[in-house]
Amino acid sequence: MSTLTRTPRPAQTLRTKKPLRVGAVAKNVTAIVLALVFVFPVYWMFSSSLKPQSEILTKDPVFLFSPTTENYTTATGVDLFWTYVTNSLLVTVGAVLLALVVALAASFAIARMRFKGRKGLVLTVMMAQMAPWEVMVIAMYMIARDGDMLNSIPLLTLIYFVMVLPFTIWTLRGFIAAVPVELEEAAQIDGCTRGQAFRKVIFPLLAPGLMSTSLFGFITAWNEFAMVLVLNKDKEAQTLTLWLTQFQTAFGSDWGATMAASTLFALPVLIVFVFLQRRAVGGMTAGAVKG
């Protein structure tokens, strides 16, 4: 009668905690320090906008205070404030929408079609993206003067559209090239035209690229200063960037109102970034390496 033999179990080894890596700790500490460095000026601007004037001009910083909206009332009570807001929104949103429409067609042609001069077009887009637009201020002024288009909101919108267009084309080109061409061909076999295939198959997959380019274009057009300074001398045709630079001159040493004006100027960009940041971060990296 045979007896069953048990194989001895291996001795259980005690689980040891992985030692904390010095590199990971250094990266986390660096990230926290950088976050504090970048966030603190924004916090100080916002908190100063809510402080009374007597608590701003002190030798010792005041962290606990009773907030007041008087500074915002002063800032928004400036003549033509809402005209500046309207002008900024018109030129910014108009430039971004125009850039998206044109860039969708241009990036699709570059990514999907083969035509003579395609490489030259891509090179031109890259050069335009790297060009400093400030050097074109004099040329733009002469064109606007000769065409009797100074102090024109439509002209400023068109200039901003040209400024953000190269980045928009380059980013969307990467996204369109990353979409398998077989999907488009399958849609055409099912009876779709090329335009319908683009609208129903490719366009829904471009959301990250559209978000990232919209965010970049909005920030670029919203913060632009040189063009509007030279081209739009009429106060009713100016934007919030000029209003902010002239604010301190108008109110002297009213730092509370100045901080309130700065907060109001940064608020639209912050709102847009909060809504788009998840898709925008992935869009900027993916569109840069795909295709």
C-alpha positions in Angstrom: 0.0 0.0 0.0 1.6 3.2 -1.2 1.7 6.2 1.0 1.2 9.7 -0.3 4.1 12.1 0.5 3.5 15.7 0.9 6.0 18.1 -0.7 7.2 20.5 1.9 5.9 24.1 1.4 8.6 26.7 0.9 9.1 28.9 3.8 7.0 32.0 3.5 9.1 35.0 3.0 8.2 38.1 4.8 7.0 40.9 2.6 9.3 43.8 2.8 8.3 47.3 1.9 10.1 48.8 -1.1 12.5 51.4 0.0 11.4 54.9 -0.8 13.5 56.1 -3.8 15.4 59.3 -3.4 14.6 60.3 -7.0 10.8 60.1 -6.5 11.0 62.2 -3.3 13.1 64.8 -5.1 10.7 65.0 -8.0 7.7 65.4 -5.7 9.4 68.0 -3.6 10.4 69.9 -6.8 6.8 69.7 -8.1 5.4 71.1 -4.9 7.9 73.9 -4.7 7.3 74.9 -8.4 3.5 74.8 -7.8 3.8 77.1 -4.8 6.1 79.5 -6.7 3.6 79.7 -9.6 0.4 79.8 -7.5 1.5 82.2 -4.9 1.6 85.4 -7.1 -1.9 84.5 -8.4 -3.1 84.0 -4.8 -1.6 87.3 -3.8 -3.2 89.1 -6.7 -6.6 87.7 -5.9 -6.4 88.3 -2.2 -5.1 91.9 -2.7 -8.1 92.6 -4.9 -10.4 91.8 -1.9 -8.4 93.8 0.7 -9.1 97.4 1.7 -6.5 99.8 0.6 -5.1 100.2 4.2 -4.3 96.5 4.4 -2.5 96.4 1.1 0.1 99.2 1.8 1.5 97.7 5.0 5.0 96.5 5.9 3.7 93.3 7.4 1.7 91.1 5.0 -2.0 90.6 6.0 -3.4 87.1 5.5 -6.5 87.3 7.6 -8.8 90.2 6.5 -12.4 91.1 5.9 -13.0 90.8 2.1 -14.5 93.7 0.2 -15.7 94.1 -3.4 -15.0 97.8 -3.5 -12.0 97.3 -5.7 -14.0 95.4 -8.3 -16.6 98.2 -8.3 -13.9 100.7 -9.0 -12.4 98.6 -11.8 -15.6 97.9 -13.6 -16.7 101.5 -13.1 -14.1 102.7 -15.6 -15.4 104.4 -18.7 -15.9 102.0 -21.6 -15.1 98.9 -19.5 -17.8 96.8 -21.0 -16.9 98.0 -24.5 -13.3 96.7 -23.9 -14.8 93.3 -22.7 -17.0 93.1 -25.8 -14.1 93.9 -28.1 -11.8 91.4 -26.5 -14.4 88.6 -26.7 -15.2 89.4 -30.3 -11.7 89.4 -31.6 -10.6 86.4 -29.5 -13.6 84.1 -30.2 -13.8 85.2 -33.8 -10.1 84.5 -34.4 -10.3 81.0 -32.8 -13.4 80.0 -34.7 -12.0 81.1 -38.0 -8.7 79.3 -37.3 -10.5 76.1 -36.5 -12.6 76.2 -39.7 -9.7 76.9 -42.0 -7.3 74.6 -40.2 -9.7 71.7 -40.4 -9.7 71.9 -44.2 -6.0 72.7 -44.5 -4.9 69.9 -42.1 -7.1 67.4 -43.8 -5.6 68.3 -47.2 -2.0 68.0 -45.8 -2.6 64.7 -44.0 -4.7 62.9 -46.5 -4.0 64.3 -50.0 -0.8 64.2 -52.1 -0.4 67.2 -54.3 2.4 69.3 -55.7 3.9 71.7 -53.2 2.7 69.8 -50.2 6.1 69.7 -48.5 6.6 73.4 -49.2 3.2 74.1 -47.6 4.1 72.2 -44.5 7.5 74.0 -44.3 5.7 77.4 -44.7 3.3 76.5 -41.8 6.2 75.6 -39.6 8.1 78.8 -40.4 4.9 80.9 -39.8 4.5 79.2 -36.4 8.0 80.1 -35.3 7.9 83.7 -36.7 7.7 86.5 -34.1 4.7 88.5 -35.0 5.9 91.6 -33.3 8.3 92.3 -36.2 5.3 92.6 -38.5 3.7 95.5 -36.6 5.1 98.2 -38.9 4.0 96.3 -42.0 0.6 95.6 -40.6 0.2 99.3 -39.6 1.1 100.5 -43.1 -1.4 98.0 -44.7 -4.2 99.1 -42.3 -3.4 102.8 -42.9 -3.3 102.5 -46.6 -6.6 100.5 -46.6 -8.3 102.9 -44.2 -8.7 100.1 -41.7 -7.2 101.6 -38.5 -9.3 101.2 -35.3 -11.1 98.2 -36.9 -12.2 95.3 -34.9 -12.7 93.0 -38.0 -9.1 93.7 -39.1 -7.8 92.9 -35.6 -9.8 89.7 -35.6 -8.2 88.8 -39.0 -4.7 89.4 -37.7 -5.3 87.3 -34.6 -6.7 84.6 -36.9 -3.5 84.5 -38.9 -1.4 84.4 -35.7 -3.1 81.3 -34.3 -3.7 79.5 -37.6 -0.2 77.8 -38.1 -0.3 76.1 -34.7 -3.9 75.0 -35.3 -3.0 73.5 -38.7 0.1 71.7 -37.3 -1.7 70.2 -34.4 -4.9 69.1 -36.2 -2.7 67.6 -39.0 -1.2 65.2 -36.4 -4.6 64.1 -35.2 -6.1 63.6 -38.7 -3.0 61.6 -39.7 -3.5 59.4 -36.7 -7.0 58.3 -37.7 -6.7 55.1 -39.8 -7.6 55.8 -43.4 -9.4 52.5 -43.5 -12.2 54.0 -41.4 -12.8 56.7 -43.9 -12.7 54.3 -46.8 -15.2 52.0 -45.1 -17.6 54.9 -44.6 -17.3 55.7 -48.3 -18.0 52.1 -49.3 -21.1 52.3 -47.2 -22.3 55.2 -49.3 -20.8 58.3 -47.6 -19.2 61.1 -49.6 -15.8 62.2 -48.7 -17.3 65.2 -46.8 -19.7 63.0 -45.0 -17.0 60.5 -44.0 -15.0 63.4 -42.6 -17.9 64.8 -40.7 -19.2 61.4 -39.3 -15.9 59.5 -38.8 -12.9 61.8 -38.5 -14.4 64.9 -36.9 -15.7 63.2 -33.7 -12.2 61.8 -33.1 -10.6 65.3 -33.2 -12.0 66.5 -29.9 -8.6 66.6 -28.0 -7.0 68.5 -30.9 -9.8 70.9 -31.2 -9.7 71.6 -27.4 -5.9 72.1 -27.3 -5.8 74.4 -30.3 -8.8 76.4 -29.0 -7.1 76.9 -25.7 -3.9 78.0 -27.3 -5.6 80.3 -29.7 -7.7 81.8 -27.0 -4.7 82.6 -24.7 -2.7 84.0 -27.6 -5.4 86.3 -28.9 -6.6 87.3 -25.4 -3.2 88.4 -24.3 -2.0 90.0 -27.5 -0.7 93.5 -27.0 1.5 94.9 -29.7 -0.9 94.8 -32.6 -3.8 96.4 -30.8 -1.5 99.1 -29.3 -0.4 100.2 -32.8 -3.5 99.6 -34.9 -6.3 100.7 -32.5 -5.7 104.1 -31.1 -9.4 104.9 -30.7 -10.5 104.0 -27.2 -13.7 102.5 -28.4 -11.8 100.1 -30.5 -9.3 98.9 -27.9 -9.3 95.7 -25.8 -8.8 94.7 -22.2 -5.0 94.3 -22.7 -4.6 98.1 -23.3 -7.2 98.8 -20.6 -5.1 96.9 -18.1 -1.8 98.6 -19.0 -3.4 102.1 -18.7 -5.3 101.3 -15.5 -2.5 102.2 -13.1 -2.0 105.5 -14.8 -5.7 106.3 -14.5 -6.0 105.5 -10.8 -2.5 106.3 -9.5 -1.6 104.2 -6.6 -4.9 102.3 -6.2 -3.3 98.9 -5.9 -6.5 97.2 -4.8 -8.3 98.3 -7.9 -5.3 97.3 -10.0 -5.3 93.8 -8.6 -9.0 93.6 -9.2 -8.5 94.6 -12.8 -5.8 92.0 -13.2 -8.0 89.3 -11.7 -10.9 90.2 -14.1 -8.5 90.1 -17.0 -7.2 86.6 -16.1 -10.6 85.2 -15.2 -11.8 84.3 -18.7 -8.5 82.4 -19.5 -8.8 80.5 -16.2 -12.4 79.5 -16.9 -11.6 78.3 -20.4 -8.6 76.4 -19.1 -10.6 74.7 -16.4 -13.1 73.4 -18.9 -10.6 72.3 -21.5 -7.5 71.3 -19.6 -8.1 67.6 -19.5 -8.4 67.2 -23.2 -6.0 70.0 -24.0 -2.9 68.5 -22.3 -3.3 65.2 -24.1 -4.1 67.0 -27.3 -0.9 69.1 -27.3 1.3 66.1 -26.7 -0.5 63.7 -29.1 -0.8 66.2 -31.9 2.9 66.9 -31.7 4.1 63.4 -32.1 1.5 61.6 -34.2 1.4 61.6 -38.0 
